[in-house]
Amino acid sequence: MSRRTPGSSCNAPAAGESQLNEANFVASTSNPSGDGPQNAITNAVSGSTSSRFSTDTDQTAGMNYEVNMGAPQTFNQIEMAFPSWATDYAGGYNVEVSSNGSSWTVVASCYGNGSPETATFAATTAQYVEVVLTAPDPSSWWSISQFLISAPAGTTPPPPVGDCSGSTSGESPLAESGFTATAPVPASSTGAQNAITNAVNGNANAGRFTTQAAQAAGDDYVVNMGAARTFNEIQLAAPDDPTDYASGYSVQVSPNGSDWSVVATCTGASTPQVVSFPAQTDQYVEVVLNAPTPTAWWSIEYFDVYSGGEAPYGGTAAAVPGTIQAANYDTGGQGVAYNVSSANGSANSYRSDGIDLETTADTQDTSAPGGAYDLGWTTPGQWFNYTVNVATAGTYTVSFRVASPYGITDALHIDNAAGVNLSGSVAVPNTGGYETWTTVTATVTLPAGVQTLTVDQDSNGWNFHYLAFSA
């Protein structure tokens, strides 16, 4: 006997379905398994029938098994298989789907009669799917050794979300000044749980964030970067607490701290945990535990956010009108964010990819980040990119803070991303030395919005401290 919602079919598998990739699936349940971790990755979504999820108690109405697929997927069928526990089928159940894990829609209602149990329904797109028991069965436990989800015939399933084995090679860490964080579980007496103090200060000796309790589904660590940043990778590390890594978790991003999107779903195995994903531009990033781990706390000594490819230094485009320090050229490396014939400089420690920087003797505008340095060793053909965010389209006066022991008639110019010379040749007068400073001006016309400007070096023999845009 079966019952079903309109458009659904119980125990009649559709033909030609494509099983979704389970690599990033995680799950929760109302009744932990007695056979080991109740994490679906391990027991019911592992592609193996040798282990199982089991209630270890008689079935009661309301018991559920929920799978978070990590990102929205299109599917039309689920299958629960338990060949070694043939009498542990769900006696009566609903299949429900959700986009957010809280608001659910029933897509099939069935009675089971053995293994496997298959429910087919109209194709739906959702991130969560769950099976909820609708009737008690005092004579049987409920077991699942495989929980399979399939897409309609002809559908190409999307690839797994994120790369849970990323590398920081070639990535640029975002400046952490201004980062703050919250977490529902306070840290221990080793220090305040503020991310700036404990996990986002680049110094593990200053302390850690820790749950001081076993990992529970829903524990999260939220980092507010203070402004929208462009990034494509995070790293969680706890070198002094190597067993306190996140076992099952999602990385989520948000522009406002309330509307979240999953960019990666992972299963941890050790520290550090490096997760890569398509580039995002958001203000908030959080890690959310998807499954409990009763044997381990969750600790973070470092929480690093990275940007790959070209990006504004510090992750935020410089405001126009406003001042841009020469030292704050874009990240991305040689041939991407800048082009130099050789790497020089006596103060390149300001940034990990520092090139041609030295401590400035200028007395103007030295307190801003990067303001203590100027850019020297100018050479024809070299260039540096600066990502800016122009508030209003229009013509701007650009004031260049420069120094030179010579008189250079064609020292530099500004290009846009299309290579168009916006400023014309800018001359630098003889100021009396490389650390004797003056201001020269030019005008540029810019569209509104985020864009990349290039300061091209057309001659040698001058130093550059900052450029300031005014309307």
C-alpha positions as a LaTeX table, in Angstrom:
\begin{tabular}{lrrr}
\hline
Residue & $x$ (\AA) & $y$ (\AA) & $z$ (\AA) \\
\hline
Met1 & 0.00 & 0.00 & 0.00 \\
Ser2 & 1.27 & 3.54 & $-0.70$ \\
Arg3 & 0.01 & 7.04 & $-0.34$ \\
Arg4 & 1.45 & 9.97 & $-2.27$ \\
Thr5 & 1.15 & 13.63 & $-2.98$ \\
Pro6 & 0.06 & 14.63 & $-6.49$ \\
Gly7 & 2.83 & 14.09 & $-9.00$ \\
Ser8 & 4.85 & 11.76 & $-6.76$ \\
Ser9 & 5.52 & 8.03 & $-6.96$ \\
Cys10 & 6.54 & 5.70 & $-4.13$ \\
Asn11 & 8.77 & 2.66 & $-4.74$ \\
Ala12 & 8.65 & 3.10 & $-8.53$ \\
Pro13 & 12.07 & 4.48 & $-9.57$ \\
Ala14 & 12.17 & 6.70 & $-12.64$ \\
Ala15 & 14.41 & 5.54 & $-15.48$ \\
Gly16 & 17.62 & 7.24 & $-16.59$ \\
Glu17 & 18.13 & 9.38 & $-13.50$ \\
Ser18 & 21.58 & 10.82 & $-12.70$ \\
Gln19 & 22.81 & 10.43 & $-9.12$ \\
Leu20 & 24.07 & 13.71 & $-7.61$ \\
Asn21 & 27.67 & 13.92 & $-6.43$ \\
Glu22 & 27.70 & 13.33 & $-2.65$ \\
Ala23 & 31.18 & 14.71 & $-1.93$ \\
Asn24 & 29.95 & 17.79 & $-0.08$ \\
Phe25 & 26.72 & 16.44 & 1.40 \\
Val26 & 26.32 & 16.66 & 5.17 \\
Ala27 & 23.35 & 15.75 & 7.32 \\
Ser28 & 21.64 & 15.98 & 10.66 \\
Thr29 & 19.01 & 13.85 & 12.31 \\
Ser30 & 16.72 & 13.83 & 15.30 \\
Asn31 & 18.20 & 10.52 & 16.47 \\
Pro32 & 21.99 & 9.99 & 16.45 \\
Ser33 & 23.28 & 6.68 & 15.19 \\
Gly34 & 24.65 & 4.14 & 17.62 \\
Asp35 & 26.92 & 2.67 & 14.93 \\
Gly36 & 29.31 & 5.61 & 14.80 \\
Pro37 & 29.13 & 9.27 & 13.80 \\
Gln38 & 25.63 & 10.15 & 12.56 \\
Asn39 & 27.23 & 12.36 & 9.88 \\
Ala40 & 25.65 & 11.39 & 6.55 \\
Ile41 & 28.98 & 11.74 & 4.75 \\
Thr42 & 30.28 & 8.85 & 6.82 \\
Asn43 & 27.27 & 6.62 & 7.15 \\
Ala44 & 24.52 & 7.16 & 4.62 \\
Val45 & 26.02 & 9.29 & 1.85 \\
Ser46 & 29.36 & 7.52 & 1.56 \\
Gly47 & 28.57 & 5.33 & $-1.43$ \\
Ser48 & 29.02 & 2.26 & 0.75 \\
Thr49 & 26.50 & $-0.15$ & 2.27 \\
Ser50 & 28.91 & $-1.31$ & 4.97 \\
Ser51 & 27.83 & 1.35 & 7.48 \\
Arg52 & 24.50 & 2.90 & 8.32 \\
Phe53 & 22.53 & 5.56 & 10.07 \\
Ser54 & 20.19 & 3.99 & 12.60 \\
Thr55 & 17.81 & 5.34 & 15.22 \\
Asp56 & 18.79 & 2.45 & 17.51 \\
Thr57 & 15.26 & 2.68 & 18.83 \\
Asp58 & 11.72 & 2.04 & 17.58 \\
Gln59 & 10.35 & 4.42 & 14.98 \\
Thr60 & 8.24 & 7.34 & 16.19 \\
Ala61 & 6.38 & 10.02 & 14.24 \\
Gly62 & 8.56 & 13.11 & 13.74 \\
Met63 & 11.92 & 11.36 & 13.49 \\
Asn64 & 13.82 & 12.88 & 10.58 \\
Tyr65 & 16.94 & 12.57 & 8.48 \\
Glu66 & 18.02 & 15.82 & 6.79 \\
Val67 & 20.63 & 16.29 & 4.06 \\
Asn68 & 22.24 & 19.65 & 3.29 \\
Met69 & 23.59 & 19.46 & $-0.26$ \\
Gly70 & 25.74 & 22.55 & 0.22 \\
Ala71 & 24.13 & 24.52 & $-2.62$ \\
Pro72 & 20.84 & 24.47 & $-4.54$ \\
Gln73 & 20.47 & 21.34 & $-6.68$ \\
Thr74 & 17.78 & 20.21 & $-9.11$ \\
Phe75 & 16.49 & 16.70 & $-8.34$ \\
Asn76 & 13.38 & 14.56 & $-8.59$ \\
Gln77 & 14.12 & 11.36 & $-6.67$ \\
Ile78 & 15.53 & 10.06 & $-3.41$ \\
Glu79 & 16.38 & 6.49 & $-2.51$ \\
Met80 & 17.00 & 4.98 & 0.91 \\
Ala81 & 18.76 & 1.60 & 0.83 \\
Phe82 & 19.57 & $-0.73$ & 3.73 \\
Pro83 & 20.11 & $-4.22$ & 2.30 \\
Ser84 & 21.68 & $-5.64$ & 5.45 \\
Trp85 & 18.84 & $-4.40$ & 7.67 \\
Ala86 & 15.84 & $-5.29$ & 5.51 \\
Thr87 & 13.17 & $-4.80$ & 8.18 \\
Asp88 & 14.38 & $-1.30$ & 9.18 \\
Tyr89 & 12.48 & 0.54 & 6.45 \\
Ala90 & 10.49 & 3.71 & 7.11 \\
Gly91 & 6.93 & 2.63 & 7.71 \\
Gly92 & 5.34 & 5.95 & 6.79 \\
Tyr93 & 7.18 & 9.09 & 5.73 \\
Asn94 & 7.17 & 12.43 & 3.94 \\
Val95 & 9.90 & 13.73 & 1.65 \\
Glu96 & 10.31 & 17.47 & 2.21 \\
Val97 & 12.51 & 20.08 & 0.52 \\
Ser98 & 13.75 & 23.52 & 1.58 \\
Ser99 & 15.87 & 26.37 & 0.24 \\
Asn100 & 17.00 & 27.52 & 3.70 \\
Gly101 & 16.67 & 24.57 & 6.09 \\
Ser102 & 13.74 & 26.12 & 7.96 \\
Ser103 & 10.76 & 26.46 & 5.58 \\
Trp104 & 9.79 & 23.05 & 4.21 \\
Thr105 & 7.54 & 21.80 & 1.38 \\
Val106 & 6.25 & 18.20 & 1.16 \\
Val107 & 6.94 & 16.70 & $-2.29$ \\
Ala108 & 6.02 & 13.05 & $-1.57$ \\
Ser109 & 4.19 & 11.04 & 1.11 \\
Cys110 & 4.74 & 7.29 & 1.19 \\
Tyr111 & 4.47 & 4.01 & 3.05 \\
Gly112 & 7.48 & 1.71 & 2.89 \\
Asn113 & 7.59 & $-2.06$ & 2.50 \\
Gly114 & 11.26 & $-2.97$ & 2.19 \\
Ser115 & 14.67 & $-1.99$ & 0.84 \\
Pro116 & 15.23 & 0.11 & $-1.15$ \\
Glu117 & 12.62 & 2.80 & $-0.66$ \\
Thr118 & 12.37 & 5.19 & $-3.61$ \\
Ala119 & 10.29 & 8.35 & $-3.86$ \\
Thr120 & 9.99 & 10.14 & $-7.21$ \\
Phe121 & 8.37 & 13.56 & $-7.55$ \\
Ala122 & 8.21 & 16.60 & $-9.82$ \\
Ala123 & 11.67 & 18.10 & $-10.39$ \\
Thr124 & 12.48 & 20.68 & $-7.73$ \\
Thr125 & 15.44 & 22.93 & $-6.97$ \\
Ala126 & 16.43 & 23.17 & $-3.31$ \\
Gln127 & 19.47 & 22.92 & $-1.05$ \\
Tyr128 & 17.94 & 20.73 & 1.66 \\
Val129 & 15.95 & 17.50 & 1.55 \\
Glu130 & 14.67 & 15.51 & 4.49 \\
Val131 & 12.65 & 12.40 & 5.24 \\
Val132 & 10.24 & 12.74 & 8.17 \\
Leu133 & 8.49 & 9.72 & 9.68 \\
Thr134 & 4.73 & 10.21 & 9.80 \\
Ala135 & 3.70 & 7.13 & 11.77 \\
Pro136 & 5.14 & 5.12 & 14.67 \\
Asp137 & 6.39 & 1.55 & 14.26 \\
Pro138 & 7.00 & $-0.04$ & 17.68 \\
Ser139 & 8.47 & $-3.17$ & 16.08 \\
Ser140 & 11.32 & $-1.69$ & 14.02 \\
Trp141 & 14.26 & 0.66 & 14.16 \\
Trp142 & 14.91 & 2.99 & 11.20 \\
Ser143 & 18.16 & 2.43 & 9.31 \\
Ile144 & 19.72 & 3.92 & 6.16 \\
Ser145 & 23.00 & 2.73 & 4.72 \\
Gln146 & 22.71 & 4.75 & 1.51 \\
Phe147 & 20.76 & 7.98 & 0.98 \\
Leu148 & 20.88 & 8.74 & $-2.74$ \\
Ile149 & 19.53 & 11.83 & $-4.52$ \\
Ser150 & 19.03 & 11.87 & $-8.28$ \\
Ala151 & 18.41 & 14.45 & $-11.00$ \\
Pro152 & 15.95 & 14.02 & $-13.88$ \\
Ala153 & 17.15 & 12.17 & $-16.97$ \\
Gly154 & 19.18 & 14.48 & $-19.20$ \\
Thr155 & 20.12 & 16.85 & $-16.37$ \\
Thr156 & 23.81 & 17.60 & $-15.90$ \\
Pro157 & 24.38 & 17.83 & $-12.14$ \\
Pro158 & 26.44 & 20.83 & $-11.03$ \\
Pro159 & 29.96 & 20.17 & $-9.79$ \\
Pro160 & 30.66 & 20.06 & $-6.05$ \\
Val161 & 30.72 & 23.49 & $-4.41$ \\
Gly162 & 34.14 & 24.83 & $-3.43$ \\
Asp163 & 37.54 & 23.21 & $-3.16$ \\
Cys164 & 38.05 & 21.87 & 0.34 \\
Ser165 & 41.74 & 21.13 & $-0.30$ \\
Gly166 & 42.79 & 24.58 & $-1.45$ \\
Ser167 & 46.25 & 26.12 & $-1.28$ \\
Thr168 & 47.31 & 29.61 & $-0.23$ \\
Ser169 & 50.04 & 29.59 & $-2.89$ \\
Gly170 & 49.63 & 32.62 & $-5.12$ \\
Glu171 & 46.96 & 34.10 & $-2.85$ \\
Ser172 & 47.16 & 37.45 & $-1.08$ \\
Pro173 & 45.89 & 37.71 & 2.52 \\
Leu174 & 43.47 & 40.57 & 3.12 \\
Ala175 & 44.54 & 43.15 & 5.66 \\
Glu176 & 42.75 & 42.27 & 8.90 \\
Ser177 & 42.60 & 45.74 & 10.41 \\
Gly178 & 38.93 & 46.46 & 11.03 \\
Phe179 & 37.86 & 42.81 & 11.12 \\
Thr180 & 35.54 & 41.86 & 13.98 \\
Ala181 & 33.70 & 38.65 & 14.73 \\
Thr182 & 30.91 & 37.00 & 16.66 \\
Ala183 & 30.21 & 33.43 & 17.68 \\
Pro184 & 27.39 & 31.86 & 19.71 \\
Val185 & 29.85 & 29.99 & 21.88 \\
Pro186 & 32.21 & 32.22 & 23.94 \\
Ala187 & 35.89 & 31.40 & 24.06 \\
Ser188 & 37.62 & 30.14 & 27.15 \\
Ser189 & 39.52 & 32.16 & 29.69 \\
Thr190 & 42.53 & 32.17 & 27.34 \\
Gly191 & 41.13 & 35.42 & 25.96 \\
Ala192 & 38.15 & 37.25 & 24.54 \\
Gln193 & 36.49 & 35.53 & 21.57 \\
Asn194 & 36.84 & 38.67 & 19.43 \\
Ala195 & 38.37 & 37.55 & 16.13 \\
Ile196 & 40.74 & 40.52 & 16.00 \\
Thr197 & 42.28 & 39.40 & 19.29 \\
Asn198 & 42.30 & 35.67 & 18.90 \\
Ala199 & 41.84 & 34.36 & 15.38 \\
Val200 & 42.40 & 37.21 & 12.94 \\
Asn201 & 45.55 & 38.83 & 14.26 \\
Gly202 & 48.15 & 36.61 & 12.59 \\
Asn203 & 49.61 & 35.63 & 15.97 \\
Ala204 & 48.58 & 32.32 & 17.50 \\
Asn205 & 50.36 & 33.16 & 20.76 \\
Ala206 & 47.74 & 35.83 & 21.47 \\
Gly207 & 45.12 & 33.16 & 22.06 \\
Arg208 & 42.39 & 31.32 & 20.22 \\
Phe209 & 38.70 & 31.09 & 19.71 \\
Thr210 & 37.34 & 27.82 & 21.08 \\
Thr211 & 33.91 & 26.41 & 21.80 \\
Gln212 & 35.16 & 24.76 & 25.01 \\
Ala213 & 32.55 & 22.12 & 24.28 \\
Ala214 & 31.91 & 19.34 & 21.79 \\
Gln215 & 31.15 & 20.57 & 18.27 \\
Ala216 & 27.43 & 20.96 & 17.62 \\
Ala217 & 25.58 & 21.49 & 14.36 \\
Gly218 & 24.83 & 25.18 & 14.02 \\
Asp219 & 27.93 & 26.47 & 15.83 \\
Asp220 & 29.31 & 29.30 & 13.72 \\
Tyr221 & 32.09 & 31.86 & 13.55 \\
Val222 & 31.15 & 35.09 & 11.74 \\
Val223 & 33.74 & 37.59 & 10.53 \\
Asn224 & 32.64 & 41.13 & 9.66 \\
Met225 & 35.35 & 42.60 & 7.42 \\
Gly226 & 34.04 & 46.14 & 7.93 \\
Ala227 & 33.34 & 46.74 & 4.24 \\
Ala228 & 32.73 & 44.70 & 1.11 \\
Arg229 & 35.91 & 42.82 & 0.15 \\
Thr230 & 36.72 & 40.63 & $-2.85$ \\
Phe231 & 38.03 & 37.22 & $-1.79$ \\
Asn232 & 38.12 & 33.60 & $-2.92$ \\
Glu233 & 39.63 & 31.61 & $-0.08$ \\
Ile234 & 39.72 & 31.22 & 3.69 \\
Gln235 & 42.05 & 29.35 & 6.00 \\
Leu236 & 41.26 & 28.00 & 9.47 \\
Ala237 & 44.26 & 26.88 & 11.48 \\
Ala238 & 44.79 & 25.63 & 15.02 \\
Pro239 & 48.39 & 24.38 & 15.10 \\
Asp240 & 48.44 & 24.15 & 18.89 \\
Asp241 & 45.13 & 22.23 & 18.97 \\
Pro242 & 45.46 & 19.84 & 16.00 \\
Thr243 & 42.40 & 17.73 & 16.86 \\
Asp244 & 40.09 & 20.74 & 17.19 \\
Tyr245 & 39.42 & 21.16 & 13.46 \\
Ala246 & 35.89 & 21.59 & 12.08 \\
Ser247 & 34.64 & 18.13 & 11.13 \\
Gly248 & 31.76 & 19.07 & 8.83 \\
Tyr249 & 31.11 & 22.68 & 7.85 \\
Ser250 & 29.91 & 25.20 & 5.30 \\
Val251 & 31.52 & 28.48 & 4.29 \\
Gln252 & 28.91 & 31.18 & 3.74 \\
Val253 & 29.07 & 34.81 & 2.62 \\
Ser254 & 26.73 & 37.77 & 3.04 \\
Pro255 & 26.58 & 41.43 & 2.01 \\
Asn256 & 24.69 & 42.44 & 5.17 \\
Gly257 & 25.09 & 39.74 & 7.83 \\
Ser258 & 21.57 & 38.38 & 7.38 \\
Asp259 & 21.22 & 37.05 & 3.81 \\
Trp260 & 23.69 & 34.19 & 3.42 \\
Ser261 & 24.89 & 32.12 & 0.45 \\
Val262 & 26.85 & 28.87 & 0.73 \\
Val263 & 30.08 & 28.94 & $-1.30$ \\
Ala264 & 31.64 & 25.71 & $-0.03$ \\
Thr265 & 30.67 & 22.65 & 2.02 \\
Cys266 & 33.47 & 20.50 & 3.38 \\
Thr267 & 34.46 & 17.65 & 5.65 \\
Gly268 & 37.55 & 18.29 & 7.74 \\
Ala269 & 40.37 & 15.86 & 8.46 \\
Ser270 & 43.17 & 17.99 & 9.91 \\
Thr271 & 44.47 & 21.52 & 10.44 \\
Pro272 & 44.98 & 23.84 & 8.62 \\
Gln273 & 41.75 & 23.85 & 6.61 \\
Val274 & 42.04 & 25.83 & 3.36 \\
Val275 & 38.86 & 26.31 & 1.32 \\
Ser276 & 38.77 & 27.90 & $-2.15$ \\
Phe277 & 35.66 & 29.03 & $-4.05$ \\
Pro278 & 34.69 & 31.39 & $-6.87$ \\
Ala279 & 35.59 & 35.01 & $-6.09$ \\
Gln280 & 33.02 & 36.76 & $-3.90$ \\
Thr281 & 32.53 & 40.44 & $-3.04$ \\
Asp282 & 30.85 & 40.61 & 0.36 \\
Gln283 & 31.34 & 42.11 & 3.81 \\
Tyr284 & 30.69 & 39.01 & 5.92 \\
Val285 & 32.05 & 35.47 & 5.84 \\
Glu286 & 31.18 & 32.70 & 8.28 \\
Val287 & 31.93 & 29.07 & 8.94 \\
Val288 & 28.94 & 27.02 & 10.11 \\
Leu289 & 29.27 & 23.52 & 11.54 \\
Asn290 & 26.90 & 21.13 & 9.78 \\
Ala291 & 27.27 & 18.10 & 12.01 \\
Pro292 & 28.04 & 17.38 & 15.66 \\
Thr293 & 31.37 & 15.91 & 16.75 \\
Pro294 & 30.98 & 14.71 & 20.32 \\
Thr295 & 34.69 & 13.91 & 20.71 \\
Ala296 & 36.25 & 17.28 & 19.86 \\
Trp297 & 36.02 & 20.99 & 20.61 \\
Trp298 & 36.30 & 23.54 & 17.79 \\
Ser299 & 39.28 & 25.91 & 17.99 \\
Ile300 & 40.68 & 28.56 & 15.64 \\
Glu301 & 43.99 & 30.32 & 16.16 \\
Tyr302 & 44.14 & 31.84 & 12.67 \\
Phe303 & 41.19 & 32.84 & 10.48 \\
Asp304 & 42.68 & 34.21 & 7.24 \\
Val305 & 40.81 & 35.56 & 4.21 \\
Tyr306 & 42.58 & 35.58 & 0.83 \\
Ser307 & 42.18 & 37.16 & $-2.57$ \\
Gly308 & 43.45 & 35.49 & $-5.74$ \\
Gly309 & 44.34 & 37.21 & $-8.99$ \\
Glu310 & 44.25 & 40.98 & $-9.09$ \\
Ala311 & 42.41 & 42.72 & $-6.28$ \\
Pro312 & 42.58 & 46.04 & $-4.45$ \\
Tyr313 & 45.17 & 46.08 & $-1.70$ \\
Gly314 & 43.41 & 45.26 & 1.57 \\
Gly315 & 40.40 & 43.98 & $-0.40$ \\
Thr316 & 38.53 & 47.30 & $-0.74$ \\
Ala317 & 38.66 & 49.59 & $-3.78$ \\
Ala318 & 40.08 & 53.03 & $-2.97$ \\
Ala319 & 37.46 & 55.78 & $-2.87$ \\
Val320 & 37.43 & 58.57 & $-5.46$ \\
Pro321 & 37.34 & 61.40 & $-4.43$ \\
Gly322 & 40.11 & 60.51 & $-2.01$ \\
Thr323 & 43.82 & 59.81 & $-1.55$ \\
Ile324 & 45.59 & 56.65 & $-2.70$ \\
Gln325 & 49.00 & 55.82 & $-1.29$ \\
Ala326 & 51.53 & 54.69 & $-3.90$ \\
Ala327 & 52.41 & 51.71 & $-1.66$ \\
Asn328 & 48.83 & 50.41 & $-1.86$ \\
Tyr329 & 48.94 & 49.16 & $-5.44$ \\
Asp330 & 46.77 & 46.13 & $-6.24$ \\
Thr331 & 47.61 & 42.55 & $-5.25$ \\
Gly332 & 48.13 & 39.87 & $-7.84$ \\
Gly333 & 51.85 & 39.96 & $-8.53$ \\
Gln334 & 54.15 & 40.62 & $-11.41$ \\
Gly335 & 52.45 & 41.04 & $-14.78$ \\
Val336 & 49.01 & 41.20 & $-13.15$ \\
Ala337 & 48.94 & 44.00 & $-10.59$ \\
Tyr338 & 52.26 & 45.58 & $-11.52$ \\
Asn339 & 55.15 & 45.25 & $-13.95$ \\
Val340 & 58.74 & 45.91 & $-12.88$ \\
Ser341 & 62.06 & 45.12 & $-14.52$ \\
Ser342 & 63.63 & 44.26 & $-11.15$ \\
Ala343 & 62.55 & 44.07 & $-7.53$ \\
Asn344 & 64.15 & 46.79 & $-5.45$ \\
Gly345 & 63.25 & 48.60 & $-2.26$ \\
Ser346 & 64.45 & 49.00 & 1.31 \\
Ala347 & 61.05 & 48.88 & 3.06 \\
Asn348 & 59.18 & 46.13 & 1.24 \\
Ser349 & 58.19 & 44.50 & 4.53 \\
Tyr350 & 55.08 & 46.74 & 4.60 \\
Arg351 & 53.40 & 44.12 & 2.42 \\
Ser352 & 54.28 & 40.54 & 1.57 \\
Asp353 & 54.55 & 41.38 & $-2.14$ \\
Gly354 & 56.27 & 44.73 & $-1.58$ \\
Ile355 & 58.18 & 46.09 & $-4.58$ \\
Asp356 & 60.27 & 49.28 & $-4.86$ \\
Leu357 & 59.14 & 50.70 & $-1.51$ \\
Glu358 & 61.21 & 52.81 & 0.87 \\
Thr359 & 60.51 & 54.84 & 4.01 \\
Thr360 & 59.52 & 58.35 & 2.95 \\
Ala361 & 60.83 & 61.62 & 4.32 \\
Asp362 & 57.70 & 63.42 & 3.13 \\
Thr363 & 55.78 & 65.07 & 5.96 \\
Gln364 & 52.39 & 65.08 & 4.25 \\
Asp365 & 49.78 & 62.31 & 4.59 \\
Thr366 & 52.01 & 59.80 & 6.36 \\
Ser367 & 49.53 & 58.47 & 8.96 \\
Ala368 & 47.26 & 56.51 & 6.58 \\
Pro369 & 48.05 & 52.82 & 5.90 \\
Gly370 & 50.96 & 52.83 & 3.45 \\
Gly371 & 51.56 & 56.54 & 4.01 \\
Ala372 & 54.94 & 55.99 & 5.63 \\
Tyr373 & 56.38 & 54.74 & 2.33 \\
Asp374 & 57.06 & 56.02 & $-1.15$ \\
Leu375 & 57.66 & 54.15 & $-4.38$ \\
Gly376 & 61.06 & 54.61 & $-6.02$ \\
Trp377 & 63.37 & 52.96 & $-8.55$ \\
Thr378 & 61.16 & 54.29 & $-11.37$ \\
Thr379 & 61.97 & 52.87 & $-14.81$ \\
Pro380 & 60.40 & 53.42 & $-18.24$ \\
Gly381 & 57.87 & 50.66 & $-19.00$ \\
Gln382 & 57.08 & 49.86 & $-15.38$ \\
Trp383 & 53.49 & 50.25 & $-14.15$ \\
Phe384 & 51.34 & 49.77 & $-11.06$ \\
Asn385 & 47.56 & 49.19 & $-10.93$ \\
Tyr386 & 45.16 & 50.75 & $-8.42$ \\
Thr387 & 41.52 & 49.60 & $-8.15$ \\
Val388 & 39.27 & 52.56 & $-7.36$ \\
Asn389 & 35.58 & 53.13 & $-6.73$ \\
Val390 & 34.47 & 56.41 & $-8.30$ \\
Ala391 & 31.48 & 57.91 & $-6.52$ \\
Thr392 & 30.24 & 60.09 & $-9.39$ \\
Ala393 & 31.16 & 60.21 & $-13.06$ \\
Gly394 & 33.01 & 63.39 & $-13.97$ \\
Thr395 & 36.31 & 65.19 & $-14.36$ \\
Tyr396 & 38.71 & 65.05 & $-11.42$ \\
Thr397 & 41.91 & 66.87 & $-10.55$ \\
Val398 & 44.67 & 64.42 & $-9.68$ \\
Ser399 & 47.39 & 65.70 & $-7.34$ \\
Phe400 & 50.61 & 63.66 & $-7.51$ \\
Arg401 & 53.04 & 63.87 & $-4.60$ \\
Val402 & 56.45 & 63.48 & $-6.25$ \\
Ala403 & 60.17 & 64.18 & $-5.80$ \\
Ser404 & 63.15 & 64.31 & $-8.18$ \\
Pro405 & 66.70 & 65.67 & $-8.36$ \\
Tyr406 & 66.09 & 66.25 & $-12.09$ \\
Gly407 & 63.45 & 67.91 & $-14.23$ \\
Ile408 & 61.38 & 65.19 & $-15.99$ \\
Thr409 & 58.98 & 66.41 & $-18.71$ \\
Asp410 & 57.25 & 63.07 & $-19.31$ \\
Ala411 & 57.59 & 61.26 & $-16.00$ \\
Leu412 & 54.25 & 59.39 & $-15.91$ \\
His413 & 50.65 & 59.12 & $-17.05$ \\
Ile414 & 47.43 & 57.40 & $-15.99$ \\
Asp415 & 45.72 & 54.76 & $-18.15$ \\
Asn416 & 42.33 & 53.09 & $-17.77$ \\
Ala417 & 41.81 & 49.33 & $-18.12$ \\
Ala418 & 41.47 & 49.70 & $-21.90$ \\
Gly419 & 44.91 & 51.31 & $-22.11$ \\
Val420 & 43.58 & 54.80 & $-22.86$ \\
Asn421 & 45.85 & 57.60 & $-21.65$ \\
Leu422 & 43.56 & 59.64 & $-19.39$ \\
Ser423 & 45.96 & 62.25 & $-18.01$ \\
Gly424 & 48.46 & 62.98 & $-20.75$ \\
Ser425 & 52.14 & 63.26 & $-19.86$ \\
Val426 & 52.74 & 64.49 & $-16.33$ \\
Ala427 & 55.96 & 66.43 & $-15.69$ \\
Val428 & 57.91 & 66.25 & $-12.41$ \\
Pro429 & 60.08 & 69.32 & $-11.65$ \\
Asn430 & 63.50 & 69.32 & $-10.06$ \\
Thr431 & 62.64 & 69.37 & $-6.37$ \\
Gly432 & 66.23 & 69.18 & $-5.19$ \\
Gly433 & 66.35 & 65.51 & $-4.28$ \\
Tyr434 & 64.57 & 62.15 & $-4.17$ \\
Glu435 & 63.15 & 62.99 & $-0.73$ \\
Thr436 & 62.31 & 66.64 & $-1.31$ \\
Trp437 & 58.63 & 66.68 & $-2.16$ \\
Thr438 & 56.18 & 68.75 & $-4.19$ \\
Thr439 & 52.73 & 68.36 & $-5.74$ \\
Val440 & 51.90 & 68.41 & $-9.46$ \\
Thr441 & 48.45 & 68.06 & $-10.99$ \\
Ala442 & 46.61 & 66.69 & $-14.01$ \\
Thr443 & 42.95 & 66.06 & $-14.86$ \\
Val444 & 41.17 & 62.82 & $-15.73$ \\
Thr445 & 37.58 & 62.05 & $-16.69$ \\
Leu446 & 36.21 & 58.90 & $-15.06$ \\
Pro447 & 32.95 & 56.93 & $-15.18$ \\
Ala448 & 31.25 & 56.04 & $-11.91$ \\
Gly449 & 31.91 & 52.70 & $-10.25$ \\
Val450 & 34.75 & 50.28 & $-9.58$ \\
Gln451 & 37.56 & 50.41 & $-12.15$ \\
Thr452 & 41.31 & 49.88 & $-12.46$ \\
Leu453 & 43.67 & 52.77 & $-13.09$ \\
Thr454 & 47.32 & 52.28 & $-14.06$ \\
Val455 & 50.13 & 54.64 & $-13.16$ \\
Asp456 & 52.62 & 54.21 & $-16.00$ \\
Gln457 & 56.28 & 55.16 & $-15.49$ \\
Asp458 & 57.54 & 56.83 & $-18.68$ \\
Ser459 & 60.93 & 57.99 & $-17.37$ \\
Asn460 & 63.27 & 57.26 & $-14.51$ \\
Gly461 & 64.65 & 59.66 & $-11.93$ \\
Trp462 & 61.64 & 60.42 & $-9.68$ \\
Asn463 & 59.84 & 59.09 & $-6.59$ \\
Phe464 & 56.11 & 58.80 & $-5.94$ \\
His465 & 54.33 & 59.08 & $-2.55$ \\
Tyr466 & 50.57 & 59.33 & $-3.27$ \\
Leu467 & 47.91 & 60.60 & $-5.66$ \\
Ala468 & 44.77 & 62.44 & $-4.53$ \\
Phe469 & 41.56 & 62.84 & $-6.54$ \\
Ser470 & 39.33 & 65.86 & $-6.02$ \\
Ala471 & 36.22 & 66.99 & $-7.91$ \\
\hline
\end{tabular}
